[in-house]
Amino acid sequence: MTSLSDDALRTLIRTNSGAGWRAFIDQYTPLIVGLLRRSGLTDRDEVMEVYVSICERLSARDFERLRNHDAARGSIGGWLAVLSRNAAIDWIRSRKGRRRLFQAVRDLPPFDQRVFELFYWDDRTPSEITELLTLETRQRTDLATIFDSLERIQTILSDRHRAELLALAARSKAPVALEETDAAERVADARIDPETRVRISELNERCEAALRALPPEDAAIVRLKYIEGLNNADIEHAIGVAVTTKRIQDILARLRSTLTALGVDDADVVLGERMTIS
């Protein structure tokens, strides 16, 4: 069967829900199953049980979530990537275990180790990490430094590391609603003081404005890689585009230029000249 574009699939679901659902299942089952396996579910029965659960929720109330999918929030593939990760987290959240720094992470500089803890253990966004490390170190930290650090960390994480991190995330948080895929909608953390929360909000608004100026595919890559923590292979499977080091460098350079055009100066938290991807 020929793959349908996102617009064509949404239109088909809205006009002929039965045919639209069959087209969705044919087109996206391999993606969902692959994402669940890469999220740490290795047993076939577990994978299929979570897959069926996702399908049941997506088909509920006459396929309401699919009919109402907002193209402005990204592609269907990108949406399913985050949705599948959340479903896997919900599935394995009761597993036992403890936090530990992998040897590969312990070999990184202390700053990267702390970024790892905040991003993977505490589920902090890059904007939150920027402000929290500024407070902890009493030195101005910018998003350039945080993205650099996240790239170094992601480079050394193996599939086994990622599976363990997913299990840890699942144990340490309440279940996430299937449709909850926007980091901006997370409940405010009471441990962050009001002044810091305001700075984080302002930074998020500037970054969102800059992301909206990028082509949709490029914006999706930034969101999935640096907000949701997906690796390059998962992003490629989710949105069907190549994610290379060169492309990431180009995207971040344009994002930096856009932030500058928006009037963010060096005294602010910006993607500055320190941005490098190795």
CYANA upper distance limits for C-alpha pairs under 8 A (distance plus 0.5 A):
  1 MET  CA     26 ASP  CA      8.27
  3 SER  CA     27 GLN  CA      6.77
  4 LEU  CA      8 ALA  CA      6.34
  4 LEU  CA      9 LEU  CA      6.26
  4 LEU  CA     27 GLN  CA      8.46
  5 SER  CA      9 LEU  CA      6.60
  6 ASP  CA     10 ARG  CA      6.65
  6 ASP  CA     71 ALA  CA      8.50
  6 ASP  CA     75 SER  CA      7.37
  6 ASP  CA     76 ILE  CA      6.92
  7 ASP  CA     11 THR  CA      6.63
  8 ALA  CA     12 LEU  CA      6.62
  9 LEU  CA     13 ILE  CA      6.70
  9 LEU  CA     20 GLY  CA      6.87
  9 LEU  CA     23 ALA  CA      8.02
  9 LEU  CA     24 PHE  CA      7.75
 10 ARG  CA     14 ARG  CA      6.73
 10 ARG  CA     20 GLY  CA      8.14
 10 ARG  CA     66 LEU  CA      7.48
 10 ARG  CA     67 ARG  CA      6.52
 10 ARG  CA     69 HIS  CA      8.22
 11 THR  CA     15 THR  CA      6.65
 12 LEU  CA     16 ASN  CA      5.98
 12 LEU  CA     17 SER  CA      7.22
 12 LEU  CA     19 ALA  CA      7.56
 12 LEU  CA     20 GLY  CA      5.41
 13 ILE  CA     17 SER  CA      4.75
 13 ILE  CA     18 GLY  CA      7.75
 13 ILE  CA     19 ALA  CA      7.53
 13 ILE  CA     20 GLY  CA      4.60
 13 ILE  CA     21 TRP  CA      6.91
 13 ILE  CA     63 PHE  CA      8.26
 13 ILE  CA     66 LEU  CA      8.00
 13 ILE  CA     67 ARG  CA      6.74
 14 ARG  CA     20 GLY  CA      8.21
 14 ARG  CA     67 ARG  CA      6.30
 16 ASN  CA     20 GLY  CA      6.48
 17 SER  CA     21 TRP  CA      6.40
 17 SER  CA     62 ASP  CA      7.88
 17 SER  CA     63 PHE  CA      7.84
 18 GLY  CA     22 ARG  CA      6.86
 19 ALA  CA     23 ALA  CA      6.68
 20 GLY  CA     24 PHE  CA      6.62
 21 TRP  CA     25 ILE  CA      6.65
 21 TRP  CA     59 SER  CA      8.32
 21 TRP  CA     63 PHE  CA      8.38
 22 ARG  CA     26 ASP  CA      6.68
 23 ALA  CA     27 GLN  CA      6.54
 24 PHE  CA     28 TYR  CA      6.28
 24 PHE  CA     29 THR  CA      8.28
 25 ILE  CA     29 THR  CA      5.85
 28 TYR  CA     32 ILE  CA      6.72
 28 TYR  CA     77 GLY  CA      8.37
 29 THR  CA     33 VAL  CA      6.60
 30 PRO  CA     34 GLY  CA      6.46
 31 LEU  CA     35 LEU  CA      6.57
 31 LEU  CA     77 GLY  CA      8.43
 31 LEU  CA    237 HIS  CA      7.13
 31 LEU  CA    238 ALA  CA      7.32
 32 ILE  CA     36 LEU  CA      6.71
 32 ILE  CA     51 TYR  CA      7.66
 32 ILE  CA     80 LEU  CA      7.51
 32 ILE  CA     81 ALA  CA      7.87
 32 ILE  CA     84 SER  CA      6.98
 33 VAL  CA     37 ARG  CA      6.81
 33 VAL  CA     47 VAL  CA      7.31
 33 VAL  CA     48 MET  CA      8.19
 33 VAL  CA     51 TYR  CA      7.20
 34 GLY  CA     38 ARG  CA      6.76
 35 LEU  CA     39 SER  CA      6.54
 35 LEU  CA     81 ALA  CA      7.14
 35 LEU  CA     84 SER  CA      7.03
 35 LEU  CA     85 ARG  CA      7.79
 35 LEU  CA    234 ASP  CA      7.39
 36 LEU  CA     40 GLY  CA      7.33
 36 LEU  CA     41 LEU  CA      6.43
 36 LEU  CA     47 VAL  CA      6.88
 36 LEU  CA     51 TYR  CA      8.43
 36 LEU  CA     84 SER  CA      6.69
 36 LEU  CA     85 ARG  CA      7.32
 36 LEU  CA     88 ALA  CA      6.87
 37 ARG  CA     41 LEU  CA      5.33
 37 ARG  CA     42 THR  CA      6.09
 37 ARG  CA     47 VAL  CA      7.35
 38 ARG  CA    159 ASP  CA      8.03
 38 ARG  CA    163 ALA  CA      8.11
 38 ARG  CA    234 ASP  CA      8.27
 39 SER  CA     85 ARG  CA      6.77
 39 SER  CA     88 ALA  CA      7.15
 39 SER  CA    162 ARG  CA      7.88
 39 SER  CA    163 ALA  CA      6.49
 39 SER  CA    166 LEU  CA      7.31
 40 GLY  CA     88 ALA  CA      8.26
 40 GLY  CA    160 ARG  CA      8.50
 40 GLY  CA    162 ARG  CA      7.93
 40 GLY  CA    163 ALA  CA      4.84
 40 GLY  CA    164 GLU  CA      8.03
 40 GLY  CA    166 LEU  CA      7.45
 40 GLY  CA    167 ALA  CA      8.15
 41 LEU  CA     46 GLU  CA      7.13
 41 LEU  CA     47 VAL  CA      6.49
 41 LEU  CA     88 ALA  CA      7.77
 42 THR  CA     46 GLU  CA      7.96
 42 THR  CA     47 VAL  CA      7.51
 43 ASP  CA     47 VAL  CA      6.77
 44 ARG  CA     48 MET  CA      6.66
 45 ASP  CA     49 GLU  CA      6.56
 46 GLU  CA     50 VAL  CA      6.76
 47 VAL  CA     51 TYR  CA      6.54
 48 MET  CA     52 VAL  CA      6.52
 49 GLU  CA     53 SER  CA      6.73
 50 VAL  CA     54 ILE  CA      6.73
 50 VAL  CA     87 ALA  CA      7.46
 50 VAL  CA     88 ALA  CA      7.57
 50 VAL  CA     91 TRP  CA      7.71
 51 TYR  CA     55 CYS  CA      6.81
 52 VAL  CA     56 GLU  CA      6.60
 53 SER  CA     57 ARG  CA      6.84
 54 ILE  CA     58 LEU  CA      6.65
 54 ILE  CA     84 SER  CA      8.18
 54 ILE  CA     87 ALA  CA      7.77
 54 ILE  CA    178 LEU  CA      8.46
 55 CYS  CA     59 SER  CA      6.50
 56 GLU  CA     60 ALA  CA      6.59
 57 ARG  CA    178 LEU  CA      8.39
 58 LEU  CA     63 PHE  CA      6.16
 58 LEU  CA     64 GLU  CA      7.66
 58 LEU  CA     65 ARG  CA      6.35
 58 LEU  CA     66 LEU  CA      7.04
 59 SER  CA     63 PHE  CA      4.61
 59 SER  CA     64 GLU  CA      7.58
 59 SER  CA     65 ARG  CA      8.24
 59 SER  CA     66 LEU  CA      8.41
 60 ALA  CA     64 GLU  CA      7.06
 63 PHE  CA     67 ARG  CA      6.59
 64 GLU  CA     68 ASN  CA      6.51
 65 ARG  CA     69 HIS  CA      6.49
 65 ARG  CA    179 GLU  CA      8.16
 69 HIS  CA     76 ILE  CA      8.23
 70 ASP  CA     74 GLY  CA      7.97
 71 ALA  CA     75 SER  CA      6.80
 71 ALA  CA     76 ILE  CA      8.31
 74 GLY  CA     78 GLY  CA      6.89
 74 GLY  CA     79 TRP  CA      7.21
 74 GLY  CA    216 PRO  CA      7.19
 74 GLY  CA    217 GLU  CA      8.35
 74 GLY  CA    220 ALA  CA      6.83
 75 SER  CA     79 TRP  CA      6.73
 75 SER  CA    220 ALA  CA      8.43
 75 SER  CA    239 ILE  CA      7.28
 76 ILE  CA     80 LEU  CA      6.57
 76 ILE  CA    239 ILE  CA      8.36
 77 GLY  CA     81 ALA  CA      6.73
 77 GLY  CA    237 HIS  CA      8.48
 77 GLY  CA    238 ALA  CA      5.11
 77 GLY  CA    239 ILE  CA      5.50
 77 GLY  CA    240 GLY  CA      8.34
 78 GLY  CA     82 VAL  CA      7.21
 78 GLY  CA    220 ALA  CA      7.50
 78 GLY  CA    224 LEU  CA      7.99
 78 GLY  CA    235 ILE  CA      7.93
 78 GLY  CA    238 ALA  CA      5.62
 78 GLY  CA    239 ILE  CA      5.93
 79 TRP  CA     83 LEU  CA      6.61
 79 TRP  CA    181 THR  CA      7.70
 80 LEU  CA     84 SER  CA      6.28
 80 LEU  CA    238 ALA  CA      7.72
 81 ALA  CA     85 ARG  CA      6.83
 81 ALA  CA    234 ASP  CA      8.19
 81 ALA  CA    235 ILE  CA      8.21
 81 ALA  CA    238 ALA  CA      6.14
 82 VAL  CA     86 ASN  CA      6.73
 82 VAL  CA    181 THR  CA      6.63
 82 VAL  CA    224 LEU  CA      8.25
 82 VAL  CA    228 GLU  CA      7.61
 83 LEU  CA     87 ALA  CA      6.72
 83 LEU  CA    178 LEU  CA      6.38
 83 LEU  CA    179 GLU  CA      7.23
 83 LEU  CA    180 GLU  CA      8.11
 83 LEU  CA    181 THR  CA      7.05
 84 SER  CA     88 ALA  CA      6.66
 85 ARG  CA     89 ILE  CA      6.71
 86 ASN  CA     90 ASP  CA      6.71
 86 ASN  CA    176 VAL  CA      6.63
 86 ASN  CA    177 ALA  CA      8.18
 86 ASN  CA    178 LEU  CA      7.07
 87 ALA  CA     91 TRP  CA      6.76
 87 ALA  CA    176 VAL  CA      8.14
 87 ALA  CA    178 LEU  CA      6.98
 88 ALA  CA     92 ILE  CA      6.88
 89 ILE  CA     93 ARG  CA      6.21
 89 ILE  CA    166 LEU  CA      6.91
 89 ILE  CA    167 ALA  CA      7.28
 89 ILE  CA    169 ALA  CA      7.45
 89 ILE  CA    170 ALA  CA      5.06
 89 ILE  CA    175 PRO  CA      7.92
 89 ILE  CA    176 VAL  CA      8.43
 90 ASP  CA    170 ALA  CA      6.67
 90 ASP  CA    174 ALA  CA      8.43
 90 ASP  CA    175 PRO  CA      5.55
 90 ASP  CA    176 VAL  CA      7.11
 91 TRP  CA    170 ALA  CA      8.31
 92 ILE  CA    167 ALA  CA      6.52
 92 ILE  CA    170 ALA  CA      6.50
 92 ILE  CA    171 ARG  CA      7.89
 93 ARG  CA    167 ALA  CA      6.69
 93 ARG  CA    168 LEU  CA      7.91
 93 ARG  CA    169 ALA  CA      7.73
 93 ARG  CA    170 ALA  CA      4.15
 93 ARG  CA    171 ARG  CA      4.57
 93 ARG  CA    172 SER  CA      7.87
 93 ARG  CA    173 LYS  CA      8.19
 93 ARG  CA    175 PRO  CA      8.22
 94 SER  CA    170 ALA  CA      7.64
 94 SER  CA    171 ARG  CA      5.98
 95 ARG  CA    167 ALA  CA      7.29
 95 ARG  CA    171 ARG  CA      6.96
 96 LYS  CA    171 ARG  CA      7.96
 97 GLY  CA    168 LEU  CA      7.63
 98 ARG  CA    168 LEU  CA      7.82
 99 ARG  CA    121 TRP  CA      8.25
 99 ARG  CA    168 LEU  CA      7.62
101 LEU  CA    105 VAL  CA      6.62
101 LEU  CA    106 ARG  CA      6.76
102 PHE  CA    106 ARG  CA      6.75
102 PHE  CA    161 HIS  CA      8.10
103 GLN  CA    107 ASP  CA      6.77
104 ALA  CA    108 LEU  CA      7.49
104 ALA  CA    156 ILE  CA      7.06
104 ALA  CA    157 LEU  CA      8.02
105 VAL  CA    112 ASP  CA      8.36
105 VAL  CA    113 GLN  CA      6.71
105 VAL  CA    116 PHE  CA      8.37
105 VAL  CA    153 ILE  CA      7.61
105 VAL  CA    156 ILE  CA      8.09
106 ARG  CA    110 PRO  CA      8.46
106 ARG  CA    113 GLN  CA      7.20
108 LEU  CA    112 ASP  CA      6.60
108 LEU  CA    113 GLN  CA      6.93
109 PRO  CA    113 GLN  CA      6.95
110 PRO  CA    114 ARG  CA      6.81
111 PHE  CA    115 VAL  CA      6.85
112 ASP  CA    116 PHE  CA      6.58
112 ASP  CA    149 SER  CA      6.07
112 ASP  CA    150 LEU  CA      8.13
112 ASP  CA    152 ARG  CA      8.43
112 ASP  CA    153 ILE  CA      7.61
113 GLN  CA    117 GLU  CA      6.85
114 ARG  CA    118 LEU  CA      6.76
115 VAL  CA    119 PHE  CA      6.48
115 VAL  CA    129 ILE  CA      7.55
115 VAL  CA    146 ILE  CA      7.86
115 VAL  CA    149 SER  CA      7.52
115 VAL  CA    150 LEU  CA      7.77
116 PHE  CA    120 TYR  CA      6.19
116 PHE  CA    121 TRP  CA      7.84
116 PHE  CA    150 LEU  CA      7.97
116 PHE  CA    153 ILE  CA      7.54
117 GLU  CA    121 TRP  CA      5.44
117 GLU  CA    122 ASP  CA      7.00
118 LEU  CA    122 ASP  CA      5.33
118 LEU  CA    123 ASP  CA      6.81
118 LEU  CA    124 ARG  CA      6.06
118 LEU  CA    129 ILE  CA      7.11
119 PHE  CA    123 ASP  CA      5.44
119 PHE  CA    124 ARG  CA      5.36
119 PHE  CA    125 THR  CA      7.11
119 PHE  CA    126 PRO  CA      8.08
119 PHE  CA    129 ILE  CA      7.95
120 TYR  CA    124 ARG  CA      8.09
120 TYR  CA    165 LEU  CA      7.33
120 TYR  CA    169 ALA  CA      7.92
121 TRP  CA    165 LEU  CA      8.36
121 TRP  CA    168 LEU  CA      8.06
121 TRP  CA    169 ALA  CA      7.25
123 ASP  CA    169 ALA  CA      8.37
124 ARG  CA    128 GLU  CA      6.33
124 ARG  CA    129 ILE  CA      6.63
125 THR  CA    129 ILE  CA      6.68
125 THR  CA    183 ALA  CA      8.27
125 THR  CA    227 ILE  CA      6.53
126 PRO  CA    130 THR  CA      6.60
126 PRO  CA    143 LEU  CA      7.40
126 PRO  CA    146 ILE  CA      7.01
126 PRO  CA    147 PHE  CA      7.94
126 PRO  CA    226 TYR  CA      7.71
126 PRO  CA    227 ILE  CA      7.47
127 SER  CA    131 GLU  CA      7.07
127 SER  CA    143 LEU  CA      7.47
127 SER  CA    200 ILE  CA      6.31
127 SER  CA    203 LEU  CA      7.05
127 SER  CA    204 ASN  CA      7.05
128 GLU  CA    132 LEU  CA      6.53
128 GLU  CA    200 ILE  CA      6.51
129 ILE  CA    133 LEU  CA      6.41
129 ILE  CA    146 ILE  CA      7.90
130 THR  CA    134 THR  CA      6.75
130 THR  CA    141 THR  CA      6.16
130 THR  CA    142 ASP  CA      6.32
130 THR  CA    143 LEU  CA      6.58
130 THR  CA    146 ILE  CA      7.12
130 THR  CA    269 VAL  CA      8.25
131 GLU  CA    135 LEU  CA      6.88
131 GLU  CA    141 THR  CA      7.65
131 GLU  CA    196 THR  CA      7.30
131 GLU  CA    199 ARG  CA      8.10
131 GLU  CA    200 ILE  CA      7.32
132 LEU  CA    136 GLU  CA      6.66
133 LEU  CA    137 THR  CA      6.28
133 LEU  CA    138 ARG  CA      8.28
133 LEU  CA    139 GLN  CA      8.50
133 LEU  CA    141 THR  CA      7.09
134 THR  CA    138 ARG  CA      5.91
134 THR  CA    139 GLN  CA      5.79
134 THR  CA    140 ARG  CA      5.66
134 THR  CA    141 THR  CA      5.66
135 LEU  CA    139 GLN  CA      7.86
141 THR  CA    145 THR  CA      7.33
141 THR  CA    146 ILE  CA      8.38
141 THR  CA    269 VAL  CA      7.66
142 ASP  CA    146 ILE  CA      7.19
142 ASP  CA    268 ASP  CA      8.24
142 ASP  CA    269 VAL  CA      5.17
142 ASP  CA    270 VAL  CA      6.21
142 ASP  CA    271 LEU  CA      7.36
142 ASP  CA    272 GLY  CA      8.19
143 LEU  CA    147 PHE  CA      6.54
143 LEU  CA    269 VAL  CA      6.61
143 LEU  CA    270 VAL  CA      6.07
143 LEU  CA    271 LEU  CA      5.85
143 LEU  CA    272 GLY  CA      8.31
144 ALA  CA    148 ASP  CA      6.64
144 ALA  CA    270 VAL  CA      7.10
144 ALA  CA    271 LEU  CA      4.87
144 ALA  CA    272 GLY  CA      6.13
144 ALA  CA    273 GLU  CA      8.09
144 ALA  CA    274 ARG  CA      6.50
144 ALA  CA    275 MET  CA      5.47
145 THR  CA    149 SER  CA      6.67
145 THR  CA    274 ARG  CA      7.34
145 THR  CA    275 MET  CA      7.36
146 ILE  CA    150 LEU  CA      6.64
147 PHE  CA    151 GLU  CA      6.63
147 PHE  CA    226 TYR  CA      7.83
147 PHE  CA    275 MET  CA      7.94
148 ASP  CA    152 ARG  CA      6.91
148 ASP  CA    275 MET  CA      6.71
148 ASP  CA    276 THR  CA      6.76
148 ASP  CA    277 ILE  CA      6.96
149 SER  CA    153 ILE  CA      6.71
150 LEU  CA    154 GLN  CA      6.50
150 LEU  CA    226 TYR  CA      7.94
151 GLU  CA    155 THR  CA      6.61
151 GLU  CA    277 ILE  CA      7.29
151 GLU  CA    278 SER  CA      8.32
152 ARG  CA    156 ILE  CA      7.29
152 ARG  CA    278 SER  CA      8.01
153 ILE  CA    157 LEU  CA      7.02
154 GLN  CA    231 ASN  CA      7.69
157 LEU  CA    161 HIS  CA      6.20
157 LEU  CA    162 ARG  CA      7.16
158 SER  CA    162 ARG  CA      6.86
159 ASP  CA    163 ALA  CA      6.71
160 ARG  CA    164 GLU  CA      6.79
161 HIS  CA    165 LEU  CA      6.67
162 ARG  CA    166 LEU  CA      6.63
163 ALA  CA    167 ALA  CA      6.84
164 GLU  CA    168 LEU  CA      6.69
165 LEU  CA    169 ALA  CA      6.60
166 LEU  CA    170 ALA  CA      6.61
167 ALA  CA    171 ARG  CA      6.82
168 LEU  CA    172 SER  CA      6.73
169 ALA  CA    173 LYS  CA      6.92
170 ALA  CA    174 ALA  CA      8.13
170 ALA  CA    175 PRO  CA      8.12
176 VAL  CA    180 GLU  CA      7.22
180 GLU  CA    185 GLU  CA      8.45
182 ASP  CA    186 ARG  CA      7.91
183 ALA  CA    227 ILE  CA      7.85
192 ILE  CA    196 THR  CA      6.96
192 ILE  CA    197 ARG  CA      6.76
193 ASP  CA    197 ARG  CA      6.70
194 PRO  CA    198 VAL  CA      6.71
195 GLU  CA    199 ARG  CA      7.04
196 THR  CA    200 ILE  CA      6.69
197 ARG  CA    201 SER  CA      6.58
198 VAL  CA    202 GLU  CA      6.70
199 ARG  CA    203 LEU  CA      6.64
200 ILE  CA    204 ASN  CA      6.57
201 SER  CA    205 GLU  CA      6.69
202 GLU  CA    206 ARG  CA      6.89
203 LEU  CA    207 CYS  CA      6.68
203 LEU  CA    269 VAL  CA      7.54
204 ASN  CA    208 GLU  CA      6.47
205 GLU  CA    209 ALA  CA      6.70
206 ARG  CA    210 ALA  CA      6.75
206 ARG  CA    259 LEU  CA      7.61
206 ARG  CA    262 LEU  CA      8.27
207 CYS  CA    211 LEU  CA      6.57
207 CYS  CA    259 LEU  CA      7.84
208 GLU  CA    212 ARG  CA      6.64
209 ALA  CA    213 ALA  CA      7.12
210 ALA  CA    214 LEU  CA      7.44
210 ALA  CA    255 LEU  CA      6.59
210 ALA  CA    258 THR  CA      6.13
210 ALA  CA    259 LEU  CA      6.38
210 ALA  CA    262 LEU  CA      8.37
211 LEU  CA    219 ALA  CA      5.89
211 LEU  CA    255 LEU  CA      7.46
212 ARG  CA    216 PRO  CA      8.16
212 ARG  CA    219 ALA  CA      7.61
213 ALA  CA    258 THR  CA      7.97
214 LEU  CA    218 ASP  CA      6.68
214 LEU  CA    219 ALA  CA      6.26
214 LEU  CA    254 ARG  CA      8.37
214 LEU  CA    255 LEU  CA      7.90
215 PRO  CA    219 ALA  CA      6.80
216 PRO  CA    220 ALA  CA      6.58
217 GLU  CA    221 ILE  CA      6.82
217 GLU  CA    239 ILE  CA      8.16
217 GLU  CA    241 VAL  CA      8.46
218 ASP  CA    222 VAL  CA      7.00
218 ASP  CA    251 ILE  CA      6.94
219 ALA  CA    223 ARG  CA      6.78
220 ALA  CA    224 LEU  CA      6.50
221 ILE  CA    225 LYS  CA      6.37
221 ILE  CA    235 ILE  CA      7.35
221 ILE  CA    243 VAL  CA      8.28
222 VAL  CA    226 TYR  CA      6.22
222 VAL  CA    227 ILE  CA      7.87
223 ARG  CA    227 ILE  CA      5.56
223 ARG  CA    228 GLU  CA      7.05
224 LEU  CA    228 GLU  CA      5.41
224 LEU  CA    229 GLY  CA      6.72
224 LEU  CA    230 LEU  CA      6.16
224 LEU  CA    235 ILE  CA      7.27
225 LYS  CA    229 GLY  CA      5.43
225 LYS  CA    230 LEU  CA      5.45
225 LYS  CA    231 ASN  CA      6.69
225 LYS  CA    232 ASN  CA      7.75
225 LYS  CA    235 ILE  CA      7.90
226 TYR  CA    230 LEU  CA      8.13
230 LEU  CA    234 ASP  CA      6.57
230 LEU  CA    235 ILE  CA      6.92
231 ASN  CA    235 ILE  CA      6.85
232 ASN  CA    236 GLU  CA      6.66
232 ASN  CA    243 VAL  CA      6.32
232 ASN  CA    244 THR  CA      8.22
233 ALA  CA    237 HIS  CA      6.82
233 ALA  CA    243 VAL  CA      8.15
234 ASP  CA    238 ALA  CA      6.54
235 ILE  CA    239 ILE  CA      6.64
235 ILE  CA    240 GLY  CA      8.16
235 ILE  CA    241 VAL  CA      8.38
235 ILE  CA    243 VAL  CA      7.82
236 GLU  CA    240 GLY  CA      5.57
236 GLU  CA    241 VAL  CA      5.67
236 GLU  CA    242 ALA  CA      6.13
236 GLU  CA    243 VAL  CA      6.65
237 HIS  CA    241 VAL  CA      8.17
243 VAL  CA    247 ARG  CA      6.88
243 VAL  CA    248 ILE  CA      7.57
244 THR  CA    248 ILE  CA      6.82
245 THR  CA    249 GLN  CA      6.69
245 THR  CA    277 ILE  CA      7.58
245 THR  CA    278 SER  CA      8.26
246 LYS  CA    250 ASP  CA      6.75
247 ARG  CA    251 ILE  CA      6.63
248 ILE  CA    252 LEU  CA      6.64
248 ILE  CA    277 ILE  CA      8.39
249 GLN  CA    253 ALA  CA      6.61
249 GLN  CA    276 THR  CA      7.82
249 GLN  CA    277 ILE  CA      6.97
250 ASP  CA    254 ARG  CA      6.78
251 ILE  CA    255 LEU  CA      6.62
252 LEU  CA    256 ARG  CA      6.53
252 LEU  CA    271 LEU  CA      8.42
252 LEU  CA    275 MET  CA      8.35
253 ALA  CA    257 SER  CA      6.80
254 ARG  CA    258 THR  CA      6.63
255 LEU  CA    259 LEU  CA      6.75
255 LEU  CA    271 LEU  CA      8.17
256 ARG  CA    260 THR  CA      6.82
256 ARG  CA    270 VAL  CA      7.87
256 ARG  CA    271 LEU  CA      5.65
256 ARG  CA    272 GLY  CA      7.18
257 SER  CA    261 ALA  CA      6.72
258 THR  CA    262 LEU  CA      6.72
259 LEU  CA    263 GLY  CA      7.20
259 LEU  CA    264 VAL  CA      6.29
259 LEU  CA    270 VAL  CA      7.67
259 LEU  CA    271 LEU  CA      8.11
260 THR  CA    264 VAL  CA      5.68
260 THR  CA    265 ASP  CA      7.11
264 VAL  CA    268 ASP  CA      6.72
264 VAL  CA    269 VAL  CA      8.39
264 VAL  CA    270 VAL  CA      7.29
265 ASP  CA    270 VAL  CA      7.92
266 ASP  CA    270 VAL  CA      7.40
266 ASP  CA    272 GLY  CA      7.86
271 LEU  CA    275 MET  CA      7.13
